[in-house]
Amino acid sequence: MSGDLLYSSQNGLARIIISQPEKMNAMAFHMWSALPGLIARASADPAIRAIVLEGAGEKSFCSGADISQFGEKRSDPDAVAAYDTAVADGMRALAGASKPTVAVIRGICFGGGFGLALACDIRLARSDARFRVPAARLGLGYGYEGVTLIARKLGPDATADILFSARILDAAEALRLGVVGQVWGMETFAADSAAYLDLMGANAPLTLMAAKRALIELARPEAERTPEQVADLVTACFASADYREGQAAFKEKRQPQFTGA
């Protein structure tokens, strides 16, 4: 299906595919609106250990918001506010997911797609990936929340460069700036990214969730942090069957088989 977010799950991974390839996987209004529900679905599924976000096809992760809708969806202040709320809610849901999130990036990653990628915990890129925030070339205002996300992940200097120049970053420079954590070649990307995801998917789910909660708390203003939530999740790890399984597997020199219990 085109012009939608496609959801599937397998081997402990939930996959959300941005599917509008005829528009380089631009995010339409209804796609932004659907994202929080899909994140909630994956977060509530005990079989899911991580959430993967990727674009349909080989040419684009996401080219940003679907600008062809702006005449209709951003035609007056109320419409702009509704659209911006949908985008912000989608970004917050992704950043606040209770489980690790991974952006798998091929080709174009522009505008809102850049924001979606940075909202993920981990970003894996193919060597043909290209990154850009073109707001300054379109006359668009880039909101405080979006700027804050970029600055928190990349620092103020890189954020200023990306926003003020609106230039395109290749995969090598994106790696240098911290936009992505891994870059693999065209021929090996599918296998290398799959191996990375399999490695993550084999880890203890409760441990992953505790670490993710800690990262969420660290991203909040200090006065709003609730480390008690992290402490509760850490306690649950040590009380779990998975903790006992991990110890047994270590002693027996075998791979652990975690269940999330």
RODO-2510 file (C-alpha; in nm, 4 decimals, decimal comma):
residues 261
     n   res          X          Y          Z
     1     m     0,0000     0,0000     0,0000
     2     s     0,1289     0,3473    -0,0865
     3     g     0,0791     0,6601     0,1211
     4     d     0,0664     0,4773     0,4512
     5     l     0,2668     0,3406     0,7408
     6     l     0,2997    -0,0369     0,7182
     7     y     0,3381    -0,2384     1,0382
     8     s     0,4748    -0,5890     1,0750
     9     s     0,6503    -0,7915     1,3432
    10     q     0,8913    -1,0823     1,3318
    11     n     1,1721    -1,2226     1,5451
    12     g     1,1175    -0,9728     1,8237
    13     l     1,1271    -0,6688     1,5949
    14     a     0,8381    -0,4399     1,5025
    15     r     0,8897    -0,2783     1,1615
    16     i     0,7191     0,0445     1,0622
    17     i     0,7699     0,1185     0,6931
    18     i     0,7102     0,4679     0,5561
    19     s     0,5441     0,3791     0,2272
    20     q     0,4932     0,6543    -0,0261
    21     p     0,7759     0,5772    -0,2727
    22     e     0,6317     0,7860    -0,5553
    23     k     0,6960     1,0893    -0,3300
    24     m     1,0239     0,9598    -0,1869
    25     n     0,8328     0,8398     0,1201
    26     a     0,7059     1,1834     0,2182
    27     m     0,4954     1,1781     0,5347
    28     a     0,1331     1,2748     0,4710
    29     f    -0,0817     1,4187     0,7497
    30     h    -0,2601     1,0893     0,8171
    31     m     0,0756     0,9119     0,8414
    32     w     0,1968     1,1502     1,1118
    33     s    -0,1353     1,0967     1,2891
    34     a    -0,1018     0,7170     1,2706
    35     l     0,2515     0,6967     1,4087
    36     p     0,1719     0,7263     1,7832
    37     g    -0,0752     0,4376     1,7635
    38     l     0,1778     0,2114     1,5938
    39     i     0,4446     0,2970     1,8502
    40     a     0,1951     0,2204     2,1281
    41     r     0,1099    -0,1113     1,9600
    42     a     0,4740    -0,2165     1,9514
    43     s     0,5379    -0,0937     2,3045
    44     a     0,2458    -0,2969     2,4406
    45     d     0,3453    -0,6207     2,2644
    46     p     0,5594    -0,8325     2,5006
    47     a     0,7084    -1,0168     2,2031
    48     i     0,8618    -0,6954     2,0647
    49     r     1,2121    -0,6045     2,1803
    50     a     1,2898    -0,3177     1,9426
    51     i     1,1131    -0,0958     1,6882
    52     v     1,2594    -0,0448     1,3397
    53     l     1,1642     0,2523     1,1200
    54     e     1,2555     0,2454     0,7504
    55     g     1,1407     0,3681     0,4119
    56     a     0,9856     0,1619     0,1353
    57     g     1,2102     0,0861    -0,1600
    58     e     1,5741     0,1689    -0,2153
    59     k     1,5759     0,5437    -0,2882
    60     s     1,4527     0,7126     0,0262
    61     f     1,4090     0,6753     0,4000
    62     c     1,1795     0,9782     0,4157
    63     s     1,1868     1,3050     0,2214
    64     g     1,0019     1,4911     0,4967
    65     a     0,6464     1,6177     0,5196
    66     d     0,4299     1,5864     0,2085
    67     i     0,4534     1,9460     0,0842
    68     s     0,1788     1,8842    -0,1730
    69     q    -0,0668     1,8848     0,1197
    70     f     0,0400     2,2221     0,2568
    71     g    -0,2097     2,4185     0,0475
    72     e    -0,4906     2,2220     0,2111
    73     k    -0,3498     2,1183     0,5487
    74     r    -0,1537     2,4353     0,6355
    75     s    -0,3751     2,7008     0,4761
    76     d    -0,4599     2,9021     0,7894
    77     p    -0,3332     2,9321     1,1471
    78     d    -0,5714     2,6674     1,2838
    79     a    -0,4761     2,4208     1,0112
    80     v    -0,1066     2,4904     1,0669
    81     a    -0,1509     2,4279     1,4399
    82     a    -0,3328     2,0979     1,3773
    83     y    -0,0655     1,9820     1,1337
    84     d     0,2194     2,0806     1,3632
    85     t     0,0507     1,9013     1,6529
    86     a     0,0287     1,5798     1,4499
    87     v     0,3981     1,6030     1,3607
    88     a     0,5007     1,6806     1,7190
    89     d     0,2889     1,3959     1,8563
    90     g     0,4488     1,1528     1,6129
    91     m     0,7997     1,2667     1,7013
    92     r     0,7281     1,2505     2,0747
    93     a     0,5813     0,9020     2,0463
    94     l     0,8884     0,7781     1,8624
    95     a     1,1353     0,9442     2,1004
    96     g     0,9381     0,8281     2,4034
    97     a     0,8866     0,4660     2,2989
    98     s     0,9477     0,2295     2,5891
    99     k     1,1607     0,0045     2,3686
   100     p     1,4727     0,0811     2,1631
   101     t     1,4079     0,2396     1,8243
   102     v     1,6294     0,2041     1,5175
   103     a     1,6167     0,4040     1,1932
   104     v     1,7387     0,2039     0,8925
   105     i     1,8296     0,4666     0,6336
   106     r     1,8736     0,4233     0,2595
   107     g     1,8883     0,7197     0,0232
   108     i     1,7176     1,0478     0,1093
   109     c     1,6638     1,1537     0,4703
   110     f     1,5410     1,5130     0,4524
   111     g     1,3363     1,7530     0,6633
   112     g     1,0834     1,5690     0,8747
   113     g     1,2596     1,2463     0,7814
   114     f     1,5765     1,3853     0,9403
   115     g     1,3727     1,4565     1,2531
   116     l     1,2244     1,1063     1,2548
   117     a     1,5698     0,9545     1,2258
   118     l     1,7069     1,1650     1,5128
   119     a     1,4049     1,0744     1,7267
   120     c     1,5239     0,7131     1,7075
   121     d     1,7820     0,5842     1,9524
   122     i     2,0071     0,4356     1,6845
   123     r     2,0555     0,5241     1,3182
   124     l     2,2041     0,2812     1,0654
   125     a     2,2829     0,4231     0,7211
   126     r     2,3693     0,2848     0,3810
   127     s     2,6576     0,4606     0,2080
   128     d     2,4206     0,6321    -0,0382
   129     a     2,2249     0,8042     0,2416
   130     r     2,1894     1,1816     0,2154
   131     f     2,0751     1,4108     0,4958
   132     r     1,9313     1,7606     0,4898
   133     v     1,7043     2,0044     0,6721
   134     p     1,5899     2,2297     0,3837
   135     a     1,3595     2,4606     0,5820
   136     a     1,5719     2,7677     0,5045
   137     r     1,5375     2,6956     0,1317
   138     l     1,1589     2,6652     0,1585
   139     g     1,0802     2,9592     0,3836
   140     l     0,9484     2,7282     0,6546
   141     g     0,9840     2,7956     1,0245
   142     y     1,1602     2,5124     1,2071
   143     g     0,9999     2,4859     1,5504
   144     y     1,1646     2,4978     1,8913
   145     e     1,0981     2,1321     1,9626
   146     g     1,2580     2,0236     1,6358
   147     v     1,5644     2,2424     1,6917
   148     t     1,5926     2,1110     2,0469
   149     l     1,5928     1,7513     1,9225
   150     i     1,8744     1,8181     1,6759
   151     a     2,0792     2,0177     1,9281
   152     r     2,0401     1,7533     2,1971
   153     k     2,1652     1,4819     1,9632
   154     l     2,4313     1,6738     1,7684
   155     g     2,5236     1,9817     1,9736
   156     p     2,4629     2,3508     1,8953
   157     d     2,7460     2,3970     1,6434
   158     a     2,6419     2,1122     1,4142
   159     t     2,2777     2,2162     1,4532
   160     a     2,3564     2,5711     1,3429
   161     d     2,5482     2,4407     1,0410
   162     i     2,2680     2,2063     0,9349
   163     l     1,9877     2,4611     0,9803
   164     f     2,1621     2,7751     0,8526
   165     s     2,3287     2,6236     0,5456
   166     a     2,0463     2,3816     0,4554
   167     r     2,3193     2,1834     0,2810
   168     i     2,3200     1,8131     0,1997
   169     l     2,5350     1,5844     0,4143
   170     d     2,6664     1,2610     0,2692
   171     a     2,6845     0,9472     0,4814
   172     a     3,0497     0,9977     0,5749
   173     e     2,9895     1,3481     0,7104
   174     a     2,6716     1,2354     0,8829
   175     l     2,8792     0,9718     1,0614
   176     r     3,1401     1,2308     1,1607
   177     l     2,8749     1,4663     1,3022
   178     g     2,6948     1,1892     1,4899
   179     v     2,3816     1,1987     1,2754
   180     v     2,4255     0,8228     1,2286
   181     g     2,6129     0,5622     1,4288
   182     q     2,6963     0,3124     1,1554
   183     v     2,7479     0,3332     0,7790
   184     w     2,7738     0,0232     0,5613
   185     g     2,8321    -0,0144     0,1887
   186     m     2,5678    -0,0741    -0,0752
   187     e     2,6534    -0,4423    -0,1158
   188     t     2,6656    -0,5341     0,2522
   189     f     2,4097    -0,2992     0,4085
   190     a     2,1187    -0,5441     0,4102
   191     a     2,3221    -0,8175     0,5773
   192     d     2,5104    -0,5874     0,8150
   193     s     2,2031    -0,3998     0,9347
   194     a     2,0103    -0,7264     0,9753
   195     a     2,2949    -0,8718     1,1812
   196     y     2,2956    -0,5634     1,4042
   197     l     1,9197    -0,5879     1,4575
   198     d     1,9452    -0,9608     1,5292
   199     l     2,2149    -0,8865     1,7879
   200     m     1,9883    -0,6362     1,9594
   201     g     1,6860    -0,8641     1,9338
   202     a     1,8698    -1,1432     2,1148
   203     n     1,9296    -0,9313     2,4253
   204     a     1,7243    -0,9291     2,7440
   205     p     1,4058    -0,7251     2,6856
   206     l     1,3760    -0,5988     3,0429
   207     t     1,7354    -0,4769     3,0380
   208     l     1,6725    -0,2923     2,7117
   209     m     1,3614    -0,1270     2,8531
   210     a     1,5421    -0,0172     3,1696
   211     a     1,8235     0,1375     2,9667
   212     k     1,5729     0,3077     2,7357
   213     r     1,3867     0,4544     3,0328
   214     a     1,7130     0,5968     3,1649
   215     l     1,7828     0,7625     2,8286
   216     i     1,4329     0,9125     2,8240
   217     e     1,4820     1,0560     3,1723
   218     l     1,8220     1,2008     3,0813
   219     a     1,6639     1,3855     2,7875
   220     r     1,4212     1,5630     3,0209
   221     p     1,4938     1,8807     3,2172
   222     e     1,6571     1,7802     3,5445
   223     a     1,3648     1,9031     3,7545
   224     e     1,1247     1,6774     3,5615
   225     r     1,3251     1,3558     3,5779
   226     t     1,1868     1,0534     3,7625
   227     p     1,4815     0,8202     3,8264
   228     e     1,2525     0,6104     4,0441
   229     q     1,0995     0,4693     3,7255
   230     v     1,4431     0,3557     3,6135
   231     a     1,5139     0,2050     3,9553
   232     d     1,1892     0,0063     3,9411
   233     l     1,2774    -0,1331     3,5986
   234     v     1,6287    -0,2240     3,7139
   235     t     1,4805    -0,4042     4,0151
   236     a     1,2510    -0,5952     3,7804
   237     c     1,5556    -0,7081     3,5807
   238     f     1,7194    -0,8641     3,8862
   239     a     1,3928    -1,0335     3,9871
   240     s     1,3359    -1,1821     3,6416
   241     a     1,3701    -1,5302     3,4985
   242     d     1,5855    -1,3723     3,2286
   243     y     1,8425    -1,2707     3,4921
   244     r     1,8636    -1,6321     3,6078
   245     e     1,8840    -1,7471     3,2457
   246     g     2,1667    -1,5043     3,1762
   247     q     2,3692    -1,6371     3,4687
   248     a     2,3043    -1,9976     3,3700
   249     a     2,4012    -1,9351     3,0079
   250     f     2,7246    -1,7662     3,1176
   251     k     2,8195    -2,0612     3,3392
   252     e     2,7260    -2,3152     3,0717
   253     k     2,9054    -2,1205     2,7953
   254     r     2,5985    -2,1009     2,5711
   255     q     2,3810    -1,8299     2,4199
   256     p     2,1041    -1,7118     2,6556
   257     q     1,7420    -1,7557     2,5534
   258     f     1,5585    -1,4571     2,6941
   259     t     1,1797    -1,4357     2,7119
   260     g     1,1155    -1,0981     2,8732
   261     a     0,9897    -1,2608     3,1922
***
